[in-house]
């Protein structure tokens, strides 16, 4: 997967002008405005065009920013638009940028439950950097990592099976991914996943597919899944018929032992042969 670079441009320090009495000799604080720029050349699977906001967190001092895209495409931080106010210029600050999931300030992790709608999936992107205002020179550079597994599915049939159909067409009427872990906790410090309780199933099709010997991507496109080793109940269930008026039948393919890693694009080919399709 192509990584994403996020640059946070801090403009030169600018003193705030304030009112004070003759007895008030306190120097007004330095305001360090925060501007945000994003490299838009992300991989297609991250669906950059739909990204309208993301979160940025400073750990200590704890500071939260929301970055929203305005009407002309600029990223606007709120409610604070400066470097963390209580951090001195030489203080090292840890920053996390997160797009997706639920962030825990106390645990420094993100919890994610995958959307059950296979046609409405969203990647989880995170980034980390440790720097000070002085060391960074006023520029905070973040490299996003894709911490889910991006899985997509293709289907085709063997020439042997197609030759046995007697000129009829093989139709897939439904394919489901069943019994996979759907929830996990990503540790922002170590970059490791902890699998949480819960499984789900995902319908990967939205209509009938005529199957040939050419692999065709299923219409759901990419699923962004919790990285895991699939268990004995994980499988692909499919329904099919031979000819438009054929009786609908079903079968399944076990996925037991398959491994999905973080920051990985995984292609699964569903190749249908005579051992899976009942011709007569």
Phi, psi and omega in degrees: 000144177282134182278157182250139180247129178245125178247127176254111186264118178261119181288162179307145183302143182224124184288139174278140177264125182228166178262144177210159177277172179298334182270354183263103182254019180288130179288129180296151183293158176271130180260125181244091187297148185246117174248149186234133173230142180238134171289114186278002184272057178278160173297149185301330186291345180274354176053057183303325185298337181267354181284118180242345179199160173203171183251146172231131183235132166264134186282308184214108006287141182297118181218134181242133176239146167246127179256119180243143178275128180273185187295337181255009174093005177276150179264124186245118178280144176206160358282343178263142181237024181227170169305150181313125192297324185272001178270126175289166184302328183263001179285130176283132181235135174268129178242139170238133171250134188221132173236095179118162178072186180241121184273139175248115179294321183286323183264349184052054176216168177239129176257133183227132168244124187288134178301132181286346177276107183295343181263008180222056184267154181219133179287158172252118180247134176223155177214153180219142170208149175241120182197169173246166178298319181292312183296322182284347183067020180091004180235123178256115182253127182238138175248116181286142171246142174272108189262357170270179169256125178269110185248131171228157193235140177232150179227140171204181181231154178286155177297326179298314179298313182299324179292336180274357185276354178062036178088353177280162180258137175272126179244133168266125181261339178195142171226131179233139169268122190240143168062052174247151179296133187242004184219141180202167179237122182259120180278117184291333180282314184266341183074024182249150178262143168244122180284132179256167180296149176122134175230163179208171176232151188227125176277121189263354183238158177229019180175185182277139180240126173278122188264132175236191177276000177263126181294129180241131179291137178291151190293344178291345184061229185275138166255135178258104192250157173294127176302135187190164165260122188290142183272183186291341179270351181288133182196167171253118175260136179221151175245146184209166173210155178251116187083155184299328183255014181288158178289138180283132178234173182217160176199180180212160178233124181287141175246014183305128176089350178292142183245132175245123182257156176295149177057039182232140173259118188244124176256131177244118179264122177262098183256114186267127180230190184292340178281345182251333184248124177273112185284318184267000000 
